[in-house]
Amino acid sequence: MKLRIGTLTTSLLMVATIAMAQDDARMEKNYQEKLQKKFVKKIEWVTTLAEARKISEKKGLPILAYFTRSYSP
């Protein structure tokens, strides 16, 4: 019985790992497609709040924050 449970657990972990790897590939593909959209290319995006604050203070512009979970590798 213990062998069956161990085998089942191992099998489930392997399936979950494969599914996550495929999901990572799909998310990377979606991310790359998102980078090609017009709204992404029109704005000079920065990746840190500190950098955004410097630019905001220097140019007197507000900070536009775009948060997403789906395409974050």
PyMOL Python script that loads the backbone (N, CA, C, O; Angstrom):
from pymol import cmd

cmd.read_pdbstr("""\
ATOM      1  N   MET A   1       0.825  -1.197   0.000  1.00  0.00           N
ATOM      2  CA  MET A   1       0.000   0.000   0.000  1.00  0.00           C
ATOM      3  C   MET A   1       0.867   1.259   0.000  1.00  0.00           C
ATOM      4  O   MET A   1       0.579   2.209  -0.728  1.00  0.00           O
ATOM      5  N   LYS A   2       1.932   1.271   0.816  1.00  0.00           N
ATOM      6  CA  LYS A   2       2.810   2.437   0.869  1.00  0.00           C
ATOM      7  C   LYS A   2       3.488   2.670  -0.474  1.00  0.00           C
ATOM      8  O   LYS A   2       3.698   3.814  -0.879  1.00  0.00           O
ATOM      9  N   LEU A   3       3.829   1.588  -1.162  1.00  0.00           N
ATOM     10  CA  LEU A   3       4.461   1.705  -2.474  1.00  0.00           C
ATOM     11  C   LEU A   3       3.508   2.349  -3.468  1.00  0.00           C
ATOM     12  O   LEU A   3       3.924   3.164  -4.291  1.00  0.00           O
ATOM     13  N   ARG A   4       2.229   1.988  -3.396  1.00  0.00           N
ATOM     14  CA  ARG A   4       1.230   2.581  -4.294  1.00  0.00           C
ATOM     15  C   ARG A   4       1.090   4.077  -4.047  1.00  0.00           C
ATOM     16  O   ARG A   4       1.032   4.864  -4.992  1.00  0.00           O
ATOM     17  N   ILE A   5       1.036   4.464  -2.790  1.00  0.00           N
ATOM     18  CA  ILE A   5       0.900   5.880  -2.446  1.00  0.00           C
ATOM     19  C   ILE A   5       2.133   6.648  -2.906  1.00  0.00           C
ATOM     20  O   ILE A   5       2.014   7.750  -3.443  1.00  0.00           O
ATOM     21  N   GLY A   6       3.306   6.077  -2.701  1.00  0.00           N
ATOM     22  CA  GLY A   6       4.541   6.725  -3.146  1.00  0.00           C
ATOM     23  C   GLY A   6       4.591   6.859  -4.654  1.00  0.00           C
ATOM     24  O   GLY A   6       5.008   7.894  -5.174  1.00  0.00           O
ATOM     25  N   THR A   7       4.171   5.820  -5.360  1.00  0.00           N
ATOM     26  CA  THR A   7       4.149   5.858  -6.824  1.00  0.00           C
ATOM     27  C   THR A   7       3.149   6.892  -7.313  1.00  0.00           C
ATOM     28  O   THR A   7       3.434   7.649  -8.241  1.00  0.00           O
ATOM     29  N   LEU A   8       1.982   6.926  -6.694  1.00  0.00           N
ATOM     30  CA  LEU A   8       0.957   7.901  -7.063  1.00  0.00           C
ATOM     31  C   LEU A   8       1.448   9.322  -6.815  1.00  0.00           C
ATOM     32  O   LEU A   8       1.266  10.198  -7.660  1.00  0.00           O
ATOM     33  N   THR A   9       2.061   9.553  -5.677  1.00  0.00           N
ATOM     34  CA  THR A   9       2.590  10.879  -5.350  1.00  0.00           C
ATOM     35  C   THR A   9       3.652  11.300  -6.356  1.00  0.00           C
ATOM     36  O   THR A   9       3.640  12.434  -6.836  1.00  0.00           O
ATOM     37  N   THR A  10       4.560  10.406  -6.676  1.00  0.00           N
ATOM     38  CA  THR A  10       5.611  10.702  -7.651  1.00  0.00           C
ATOM     39  C   THR A  10       5.009  11.013  -9.013  1.00  0.00           C
ATOM     40  O   THR A  10       5.442  11.947  -9.689  1.00  0.00           O
ATOM     41  N   SER A  11       4.018  10.236  -9.416  1.00  0.00           N
ATOM     42  CA  SER A  11       3.364  10.458 -10.709  1.00  0.00           C
ATOM     43  C   SER A  11       2.685  11.819 -10.755  1.00  0.00           C
ATOM     44  O   SER A  11       2.791  12.535 -11.750  1.00  0.00           O
ATOM     45  N   LEU A  12       1.994  12.173  -9.691  1.00  0.00           N
ATOM     46  CA  LEU A  12       1.316  13.468  -9.638  1.00  0.00           C
ATOM     47  C   LEU A  12       2.314  14.621  -9.695  1.00  0.00           C
ATOM     48  O   LEU A  12       2.069  15.625 -10.364  1.00  0.00           O
ATOM     49  N   LEU A  13       3.428  14.480  -8.999  1.00  0.00           N
ATOM     50  CA  LEU A  13       4.457  15.522  -9.034  1.00  0.00           C
ATOM     51  C   LEU A  13       5.044  15.676 -10.431  1.00  0.00           C
ATOM     52  O   LEU A  13       5.303  16.793 -10.879  1.00  0.00           O
ATOM     53  N   MET A  14       5.254  14.564 -11.115  1.00  0.00           N
ATOM     54  CA  MET A  14       5.800  14.625 -12.474  1.00  0.00           C
ATOM     55  C   MET A  14       4.821  15.308 -13.424  1.00  0.00           C
ATOM     56  O   MET A  14       5.228  16.128 -14.247  1.00  0.00           O
ATOM     57  N   VAL A  15       3.542  14.978 -13.317  1.00  0.00           N
ATOM     58  CA  VAL A  15       2.522  15.598 -14.166  1.00  0.00           C
ATOM     59  C   VAL A  15       2.448  17.094 -13.881  1.00  0.00           C
ATOM     60  O   VAL A  15       2.367  17.897 -14.811  1.00  0.00           O
ATOM     61  N   ALA A  16       2.475  17.474 -12.618  1.00  0.00           N
ATOM     62  CA  ALA A  16       2.417  18.895 -12.255  1.00  0.00           C
ATOM     63  C   ALA A  16       3.629  19.643 -12.784  1.00  0.00           C
ATOM     64  O   ALA A  16       3.494  20.769 -13.263  1.00  0.00           O
ATOM     65  N   THR A  17       4.801  19.047 -12.709  1.00  0.00           N
ATOM     66  CA  THR A  17       6.025  19.681 -13.209  1.00  0.00           C
ATOM     67  C   THR A  17       5.956  19.890 -14.713  1.00  0.00           C
ATOM     68  O   THR A  17       6.323  20.957 -15.207  1.00  0.00           O
ATOM     69  N   ILE A  18       5.496  18.898 -15.437  1.00  0.00           N
ATOM     70  CA  ILE A  18       5.365  19.021 -16.893  1.00  0.00           C
ATOM     71  C   ILE A  18       4.343  20.096 -17.240  1.00  0.00           C
ATOM     72  O   ILE A  18       4.574  20.897 -18.145  1.00  0.00           O
ATOM     73  N   ALA A  19       3.223  20.123 -16.535  1.00  0.00           N
ATOM     74  CA  ALA A  19       2.188  21.125 -16.791  1.00  0.00           C
ATOM     75  C   ALA A  19       2.714  22.528 -16.528  1.00  0.00           C
ATOM     76  O   ALA A  19       2.429  23.451 -17.290  1.00  0.00           O
ATOM     77  N   MET A  20       3.484  22.695 -15.449  1.00  0.00           N
ATOM     78  CA  MET A  20       4.035  24.014 -15.132  1.00  0.00           C
ATOM     79  C   MET A  20       5.042  24.447 -16.184  1.00  0.00           C
ATOM     80  O   MET A  20       5.079  25.625 -16.539  1.00  0.00           O
ATOM     81  N   ALA A  21       5.847  23.552 -16.684  1.00  0.00           N
ATOM     82  CA  ALA A  21       6.833  23.888 -17.713  1.00  0.00           C
ATOM     83  C   ALA A  21       6.130  24.333 -18.981  1.00  0.00           C
ATOM     84  O   ALA A  21       6.568  25.286 -19.626  1.00  0.00           O
ATOM     85  N   GLN A  22       5.052  23.663 -19.349  1.00  0.00           N
ATOM     86  CA  GLN A  22       4.295  24.066 -20.524  1.00  0.00           C
ATOM     87  C   GLN A  22       3.647  25.417 -20.288  1.00  0.00           C
ATOM     88  O   GLN A  22       3.586  26.248 -21.194  1.00  0.00           O
ATOM     89  N   ASP A  23       3.163  25.639 -19.074  1.00  0.00           N
ATOM     90  CA  ASP A  23       2.546  26.911 -18.738  1.00  0.00           C
ATOM     91  C   ASP A  23       3.571  28.037 -18.808  1.00  0.00           C
ATOM     92  O   ASP A  23       3.251  29.128 -19.280  1.00  0.00           O
ATOM     93  N   ASP A  24       4.798  27.792 -18.346  1.00  0.00           N
ATOM     94  CA  ASP A  24       5.861  28.794 -18.427  1.00  0.00           C
ATOM     95  C   ASP A  24       6.137  29.171 -19.875  1.00  0.00           C
ATOM     96  O   ASP A  24       6.315  30.348 -20.189  1.00  0.00           O
ATOM     97  N   ALA A  25       6.174  28.183 -20.753  1.00  0.00           N
ATOM     98  CA  ALA A  25       6.424  28.448 -22.173  1.00  0.00           C
ATOM     99  C   ALA A  25       5.289  29.277 -22.765  1.00  0.00           C
ATOM    100  O   ALA A  25       5.530  30.192 -23.552  1.00  0.00           O
ATOM    101  N   ARG A  26       4.059  28.959 -22.391  1.00  0.00           N
ATOM    102  CA  ARG A  26       2.909  29.714 -22.893  1.00  0.00           C
ATOM    103  C   ARG A  26       2.948  31.146 -22.370  1.00  0.00           C
ATOM    104  O   ARG A  26       2.666  32.087 -23.113  1.00  0.00           O
ATOM    105  N   MET A  27       3.297  31.316 -21.086  1.00  0.00           N
ATOM    106  CA  MET A  27       3.364  32.664 -20.521  1.00  0.00           C
ATOM    107  C   MET A  27       4.471  33.479 -21.183  1.00  0.00           C
ATOM    108  O   MET A  27       4.281  34.668 -21.440  1.00  0.00           O
ATOM    109  N   GLU A  28       5.608  32.875 -21.460  1.00  0.00           N
ATOM    110  CA  GLU A  28       6.695  33.584 -22.139  1.00  0.00           C
ATOM    111  C   GLU A  28       6.248  34.015 -23.532  1.00  0.00           C
ATOM    112  O   GLU A  28       6.542  35.132 -23.958  1.00  0.00           O
ATOM    113  N   LYS A  29       5.543  33.144 -24.240  1.00  0.00           N
ATOM    114  CA  LYS A  29       5.028  33.472 -25.575  1.00  0.00           C
ATOM    115  C   LYS A  29       4.055  34.652 -25.477  1.00  0.00           C
ATOM    116  O   LYS A  29       4.134  35.588 -26.272  1.00  0.00           O
ATOM    117  N   ASN A  30       3.141  34.607 -24.507  1.00  0.00           N
ATOM    118  CA  ASN A  30       2.188  35.703 -24.312  1.00  0.00           C
ATOM    119  C   ASN A  30       2.905  37.004 -23.978  1.00  0.00           C
ATOM    120  O   ASN A  30       2.523  38.072 -24.456  1.00  0.00           O
ATOM    121  N   TYR A  31       3.941  36.912 -23.158  1.00  0.00           N
ATOM    122  CA  TYR A  31       4.724  38.088 -22.775  1.00  0.00           C
ATOM    123  C   TYR A  31       5.393  38.718 -23.994  1.00  0.00           C
ATOM    124  O   TYR A  31       5.355  39.935 -24.170  1.00  0.00           O
ATOM    125  N   GLN A  32       5.998  37.891 -24.824  1.00  0.00           N
ATOM    126  CA  GLN A  32       6.668  38.404 -26.022  1.00  0.00           C
ATOM    127  C   GLN A  32       5.656  39.039 -26.978  1.00  0.00           C
ATOM    128  O   GLN A  32       5.955  40.051 -27.613  1.00  0.00           O
ATOM    129  N   GLU A  33       4.472  38.454 -27.083  1.00  0.00           N
ATOM    130  CA  GLU A  33       3.420  39.039 -27.923  1.00  0.00           C
ATOM    131  C   GLU A  33       2.967  40.380 -27.351  1.00  0.00           C
ATOM    132  O   GLU A  33       2.720  41.324 -28.101  1.00  0.00           O
ATOM    133  N   LYS A  34       2.860  40.466 -26.040  1.00  0.00           N
ATOM    134  CA  LYS A  34       2.441  41.712 -25.387  1.00  0.00           C
ATOM    135  C   LYS A  34       3.441  42.825 -25.664  1.00  0.00           C
ATOM    136  O   LYS A  34       3.045  43.973 -25.867  1.00  0.00           O
ATOM    137  N   LEU A  35       4.730  42.504 -25.674  1.00  0.00           N
ATOM    138  CA  LEU A  35       5.762  43.510 -25.932  1.00  0.00           C
ATOM    139  C   LEU A  35       5.647  44.123 -27.323  1.00  0.00           C
ATOM    140  O   LEU A  35       6.165  45.216 -27.556  1.00  0.00           O
ATOM    141  N   GLN A  36       4.986  43.448 -28.239  1.00  0.00           N
ATOM    142  CA  GLN A  36       4.847  43.945 -29.606  1.00  0.00           C
ATOM    143  C   GLN A  36       3.632  44.854 -29.788  1.00  0.00           C
ATOM    144  O   GLN A  36       3.474  45.449 -30.854  1.00  0.00           O
ATOM    145  N   LYS A  37       2.784  44.975 -28.794  1.00  0.00           N
ATOM    146  CA  LYS A  37       1.574  45.790 -28.916  1.00  0.00           C
ATOM    147  C   LYS A  37       1.922  47.276 -28.913  1.00  0.00           C
ATOM    148  O   LYS A  37       2.913  47.697 -28.315  1.00  0.00           O
ATOM    149  N   LYS A  38       1.081  48.066 -29.599  1.00  0.00           N
ATOM    150  CA  LYS A  38       1.332  49.505 -29.752  1.00  0.00           C
ATOM    151  C   LYS A  38       1.427  50.234 -28.414  1.00  0.00           C
ATOM    152  O   LYS A  38       2.315  51.063 -28.218  1.00  0.00           O
ATOM    153  N   PHE A  39       0.508  49.922 -27.490  1.00  0.00           N
ATOM    154  CA  PHE A  39       0.509  50.671 -26.232  1.00  0.00           C
ATOM    155  C   PHE A  39       1.784  50.432 -25.427  1.00  0.00           C
ATOM    156  O   PHE A  39       2.194  51.295 -24.650  1.00  0.00           O
ATOM    157  N   VAL A  40       2.407  49.285 -25.603  1.00  0.00           N
ATOM    158  CA  VAL A  40       3.651  48.988 -24.889  1.00  0.00           C
ATOM    159  C   VAL A  40       4.809  49.754 -25.516  1.00  0.00           C
ATOM    160  O   VAL A  40       5.681  50.259 -24.809  1.00  0.00           O
ATOM    161  N   LYS A  41       4.818  49.839 -26.828  1.00  0.00           N
ATOM    162  CA  LYS A  41       5.918  50.498 -27.534  1.00  0.00           C
ATOM    163  C   LYS A  41       5.862  52.019 -27.439  1.00  0.00           C
ATOM    164  O   LYS A  41       6.895  52.676 -27.573  1.00  0.00           O
ATOM    165  N   LYS A  42       4.676  52.599 -27.211  1.00  0.00           N
ATOM    166  CA  LYS A  42       4.532  54.058 -27.190  1.00  0.00           C
ATOM    167  C   LYS A  42       5.088  54.699 -25.921  1.00  0.00           C
ATOM    168  O   LYS A  42       5.401  55.889 -25.906  1.00  0.00           O
ATOM    169  N   ILE A  43       5.205  53.928 -24.889  1.00  0.00           N
ATOM    170  CA  ILE A  43       5.620  54.467 -23.593  1.00  0.00           C
ATOM    171  C   ILE A  43       7.036  54.012 -23.270  1.00  0.00           C
ATOM    172  O   ILE A  43       7.403  52.867 -23.532  1.00  0.00           O
ATOM    173  N   GLU A  44       7.822  54.911 -22.704  1.00  0.00           N
ATOM    174  CA  GLU A  44       9.173  54.562 -22.254  1.00  0.00           C
ATOM    175  C   GLU A  44       9.047  53.891 -20.885  1.00  0.00           C
ATOM    176  O   GLU A  44       9.047  54.563 -19.854  1.00  0.00           O
ATOM    177  N   TRP A  45       8.940  52.571 -20.883  1.00  0.00           N
ATOM    178  CA  TRP A  45       8.719  51.822 -19.656  1.00  0.00           C
ATOM    179  C   TRP A  45      10.008  51.685 -18.846  1.00  0.00           C
ATOM    180  O   TRP A  45      11.095  51.526 -19.402  1.00  0.00           O
ATOM    181  N   VAL A  46       9.866  51.748 -17.538  1.00  0.00           N
ATOM    182  CA  VAL A  46      10.977  51.459 -16.631  1.00  0.00           C
ATOM    183  C   VAL A  46      10.519  50.340 -15.696  1.00  0.00           C
ATOM    184  O   VAL A  46       9.320  50.112 -15.532  1.00  0.00           O
ATOM    185  N   THR A  47      11.457  49.661 -15.101  1.00  0.00           N
ATOM    186  CA  THR A  47      11.087  48.482 -14.314  1.00  0.00           C
ATOM    187  C   THR A  47      11.231  48.645 -12.808  1.00  0.00           C
ATOM    188  O   THR A  47      10.954  47.707 -12.061  1.00  0.00           O
ATOM    189  N   THR A  48      11.659  49.816 -12.348  1.00  0.00           N
ATOM    190  CA  THR A  48      11.756  50.020 -10.899  1.00  0.00           C
ATOM    191  C   THR A  48      11.036  51.301 -10.505  1.00  0.00           C
ATOM    192  O   THR A  48      10.984  52.263 -11.272  1.00  0.00           O
ATOM    193  N   LEU A  49      10.487  51.296  -9.308  1.00  0.00           N
ATOM    194  CA  LEU A  49       9.799  52.476  -8.806  1.00  0.00           C
ATOM    195  C   LEU A  49      10.781  53.628  -8.611  1.00  0.00           C
ATOM    196  O   LEU A  49      10.437  54.782  -8.869  1.00  0.00           O
ATOM    197  N   ALA A  50      11.984  53.333  -8.164  1.00  0.00           N
ATOM    198  CA  ALA A  50      12.989  54.382  -7.944  1.00  0.00           C
ATOM    199  C   ALA A  50      13.289  55.121  -9.248  1.00  0.00           C
ATOM    200  O   ALA A  50      13.358  56.350  -9.270  1.00  0.00           O
ATOM    201  N   GLU A  51      13.465  54.368 -10.327  1.00  0.00           N
ATOM    202  CA  GLU A  51      13.739  54.986 -11.625  1.00  0.00           C
ATOM    203  C   GLU A  51      12.529  55.796 -12.095  1.00  0.00           C
ATOM    204  O   GLU A  51      12.686  56.886 -12.646  1.00  0.00           O
ATOM    205  N   ALA A  52      11.332  55.267 -11.878  1.00  0.00           N
ATOM    206  CA  ALA A  52      10.111  55.977 -12.267  1.00  0.00           C
ATOM    207  C   ALA A  52       9.979  57.292 -11.500  1.00  0.00           C
ATOM    208  O   ALA A  52       9.574  58.306 -12.068  1.00  0.00           O
ATOM    209  N   ARG A  53      10.318  57.275 -10.218  1.00  0.00           N
ATOM    210  CA  ARG A  53      10.237  58.504  -9.414  1.00  0.00           C
ATOM    211  C   ARG A  53      11.211  59.567  -9.914  1.00  0.00           C
ATOM    212  O   ARG A  53      10.865  60.746  -9.986  1.00  0.00           O
ATOM    213  N   LYS A  54      12.435  59.149 -10.261  1.00  0.00           N
ATOM    214  CA  LYS A  54      13.420  60.105 -10.783  1.00  0.00           C
ATOM    215  C   LYS A  54      12.901  60.782 -12.045  1.00  0.00           C
ATOM    216  O   LYS A  54      12.956  62.006 -12.172  1.00  0.00           O
ATOM    217  N   ILE A  55      12.399  59.981 -12.971  1.00  0.00           N
ATOM    218  CA  ILE A  55      11.891  60.524 -14.233  1.00  0.00           C
ATOM    219  C   ILE A  55      10.675  61.405 -13.983  1.00  0.00           C
ATOM    220  O   ILE A  55      10.531  62.462 -14.598  1.00  0.00           O
ATOM    221  N   SER A  56       9.802  60.971 -13.082  1.00  0.00           N
ATOM    222  CA  SER A  56       8.600  61.727 -12.752  1.00  0.00           C
ATOM    223  C   SER A  56       8.949  63.102 -12.191  1.00  0.00           C
ATOM    224  O   SER A  56       8.363  64.107 -12.592  1.00  0.00           O
ATOM    225  N   GLU A  57       9.902  63.144 -11.267  1.00  0.00           N
ATOM    226  CA  GLU A  57      10.312  64.419 -10.675  1.00  0.00           C
ATOM    227  C   GLU A  57      11.017  65.305 -11.697  1.00  0.00           C
ATOM    228  O   GLU A  57      10.786  66.513 -11.741  1.00  0.00           O
ATOM    229  N   LYS A  58      11.871  64.707 -12.514  1.00  0.00           N
ATOM    230  CA  LYS A  58      12.635  65.464 -13.506  1.00  0.00           C
ATOM    231  C   LYS A  58      11.727  66.082 -14.571  1.00  0.00           C
ATOM    232  O   LYS A  58      11.903  67.243 -14.942  1.00  0.00           O
ATOM    233  N   LYS A  59      10.759  65.308 -15.060  1.00  0.00           N
ATOM    234  CA  LYS A  59       9.896  65.770 -16.154  1.00  0.00           C
ATOM    235  C   LYS A  59       8.567  66.347 -15.674  1.00  0.00           C
ATOM    236  O   LYS A  59       7.804  66.893 -16.471  1.00  0.00           O
ATOM    237  N   GLY A  60       8.288  66.231 -14.379  1.00  0.00           N
ATOM    238  CA  GLY A  60       7.022  66.730 -13.853  1.00  0.00           C
ATOM    239  C   GLY A  60       5.823  65.940 -14.366  1.00  0.00           C
ATOM    240  O   GLY A  60       4.751  66.500 -14.598  1.00  0.00           O
ATOM    241  N   LEU A  61       6.013  64.644 -14.539  1.00  0.00           N
ATOM    242  CA  LEU A  61       4.953  63.785 -15.062  1.00  0.00           C
ATOM    243  C   LEU A  61       4.487  62.795 -13.995  1.00  0.00           C
ATOM    244  O   LEU A  61       5.255  62.432 -13.104  1.00  0.00           O
ATOM    245  N   PRO A  62       3.233  62.362 -14.086  1.00  0.00           N
ATOM    246  CA  PRO A  62       2.767  61.344 -13.140  1.00  0.00           C
ATOM    247  C   PRO A  62       3.361  59.977 -13.484  1.00  0.00           C
ATOM    248  O   PRO A  62       3.879  59.768 -14.581  1.00  0.00           O
ATOM    249  N   ILE A  63       3.278  59.075 -12.548  1.00  0.00           N
ATOM    250  CA  ILE A  63       3.746  57.707 -12.767  1.00  0.00           C
ATOM    251  C   ILE A  63       2.552  56.854 -13.185  1.00  0.00           C
ATOM    252  O   ILE A  63       1.527  56.828 -12.504  1.00  0.00           O
ATOM    253  N   LEU A  64       2.694  56.166 -14.299  1.00  0.00           N
ATOM    254  CA  LEU A  64       1.689  55.214 -14.755  1.00  0.00           C
ATOM    255  C   LEU A  64       2.231  53.823 -14.453  1.00  0.00           C
ATOM    256  O   LEU A  64       3.253  53.415 -15.005  1.00  0.00           O
ATOM    257  N   ALA A  65       1.554  53.107 -13.588  1.00  0.00           N
ATOM    258  CA  ALA A  65       2.013  51.763 -13.217  1.00  0.00           C
ATOM    259  C   ALA A  65       1.130  50.723 -13.892  1.00  0.00           C
ATOM    260  O   ALA A  65      -0.097  50.797 -13.820  1.00  0.00           O
ATOM    261  N   TYR A  66       1.749  49.773 -14.536  1.00  0.00           N
ATOM    262  CA  TYR A  66       1.031  48.688 -15.210  1.00  0.00           C
ATOM    263  C   TYR A  66       1.444  47.381 -14.551  1.00  0.00           C
ATOM    264  O   TYR A  66       2.590  46.949 -14.670  1.00  0.00           O
ATOM    265  N   PHE A  67       0.507  46.761 -13.861  1.00  0.00           N
ATOM    266  CA  PHE A  67       0.785  45.510 -13.162  1.00  0.00           C
ATOM    267  C   PHE A  67       0.077  44.372 -13.872  1.00  0.00           C
ATOM    268  O   PHE A  67      -1.072  44.509 -14.292  1.00  0.00           O
ATOM    269  N   THR A  68       0.755  43.266 -14.003  1.00  0.00           N
ATOM    270  CA  THR A  68       0.147  42.074 -14.572  1.00  0.00           C
ATOM    271  C   THR A  68       0.755  40.847 -13.937  1.00  0.00           C
ATOM    272  O   THR A  68       1.926  40.844 -13.558  1.00  0.00           O
ATOM    273  N   ARG A  69      -0.021  39.837 -13.827  1.00  0.00           N
ATOM    274  CA  ARG A  69       0.487  38.591 -13.270  1.00  0.00           C
ATOM    275  C   ARG A  69       0.712  37.568 -14.373  1.00  0.00           C
ATOM    276  O   ARG A  69       1.672  36.799 -14.313  1.00  0.00           O
ATOM    277  N   SER A  70      -0.144  37.546 -15.363  1.00  0.00           N
ATOM    278  CA  SER A  70      -0.113  36.502 -16.376  1.00  0.00           C
ATOM    279  C   SER A  70       1.184  36.410 -17.140  1.00  0.00           C
ATOM    280  O   SER A  70       1.598  35.314 -17.518  1.00  0.00           O
ATOM    281  N   TYR A  71       1.836  37.529 -17.378  1.00  0.00           N
ATOM    282  CA  TYR A  71       3.006  37.515 -18.246  1.00  0.00           C
ATOM    283  C   TYR A  71       4.301  37.731 -17.489  1.00  0.00           C
ATOM    284  O   TYR A  71       5.333  38.033 -18.088  1.00  0.00           O
ATOM    285  N   SER A  72       4.253  37.576 -16.176  1.00  0.00           N
ATOM    286  CA  SER A  72       5.464  37.748 -15.389  1.00  0.00           C
ATOM    287  C   SER A  72       6.191  36.427 -15.270  1.00  0.00           C
ATOM    288  O   SER A  72       5.708  35.499 -14.621  1.00  0.00           O
ATOM    289  N   PRO A  73       7.338  36.342 -15.890  1.00  0.00           N
ATOM    290  CA  PRO A  73       8.076  35.082 -15.825  1.00  0.00           C
ATOM    291  C   PRO A  73       8.624  34.805 -14.431  1.00  0.00           C
ATOM    292  O   PRO A  73       9.270  33.779 -14.215  1.00  0.00           O
TER     293      PRO A  73
END
""", "prot")
cmd.dss("prot")
cmd.show_as("cartoon", "prot")
cmd.util.cbc("prot")
cmd.orient("prot")
